[in-house]
Amino acid sequence: MKQVNLKQILPHFLAVLFFLLLTVFYFSPVVFDNKDLVQGDIIGYEGMAKATKDFYKETGGHTLWTPSMFGGMPEVATGPPSKSIFAFFYDVIRLKLPGLHMGMLFSYLIGFYIFMLCIGANVWLAVLGALAYSLASYNIIIIEAGHVTKGYAMAWIAPMLGGIILAFRKKILLGAIITLIFLGLQIYANHIQITYYAMLMVICAGIAYLIHYLTVEKNLALYSKIVGVLCIAALLATLPAVGSLWPMQDYAKDTMRGGSELTIRADGSHTE
């Protein structure tokens, strides 16, 4: 059994410590001055969720419908994600920092750092890449705006892609585990729009690696094996969220994204 090499672990420990200190410094008014960040979307959410929260306080049960948004809609679309093992990973990776702001910045940093390591960067280049991504203007702006679920969903895209790349670079088991964890967190974040965009990236990566395995590796069997393992990881990552994804999918057909209510086409003919 191999002994733990402290010299190999120390740079990663120092990188994580640096990310933590940076997060504390950036949000120093929260940490040292007992202040908090006023986030528009969070204030709006408190109003939208009030009815369902009051129902829970009065009855101890969860309602499946909220009257507070758009004249009424299923509560599953605005409620918390299904509890699962990924709630544990969510707490561990962000070190239980306040989830509405500090935890988001720290998750950006850790997520992109893992991605950089997956693609072969050394520790210091990985730290630089994590800083460049995490302090990009939009990623900071959405923290102030209170786009919390979007922020976390974006934080987990990079390490999820890193796991996929690692798997296609023939570190199949490690890549699949990283993909499983961060795709699970991506879905747990409960921002399906960002997850959809992430899947488009995955499809593009899959096509690129298919071409590589056909022309360079000339080993379609290995490609198929890797895709199979990653599909299993994706299934395991998705299963805990079925309780919220299924009702949302059923509800989608009755929204503006599920089809048009117009009965007359542009040419004047009627729909059936």
Secondary structure as UniProt FT lines:
FT   HELIX           6..26
FT   HELIX           28..32
FT   HELIX           40..48
FT   HELIX           50..59
FT   STRAND          65..66
FT   TURN            70..71
FT   STRAND          73..74
FT   HELIX           75..77
FT   HELIX           85..93
FT   TURN            94..96
FT   TURN            99..101
FT   HELIX           102..118
FT   TURN            119..120
FT   HELIX           123..134
FT   HELIX           137..145
FT   HELIX           148..155
FT   HELIX           157..168
FT   TURN            169..170
FT   HELIX           172..188
FT   TURN            189..190
FT   HELIX           192..212
FT   HELIX           213..217
FT   HELIX           220..238
FT   HELIX           239..241
FT   HELIX           242..252
FT   TURN            253..254
FT   TURN            256..257
FT   TURN            266..267
//
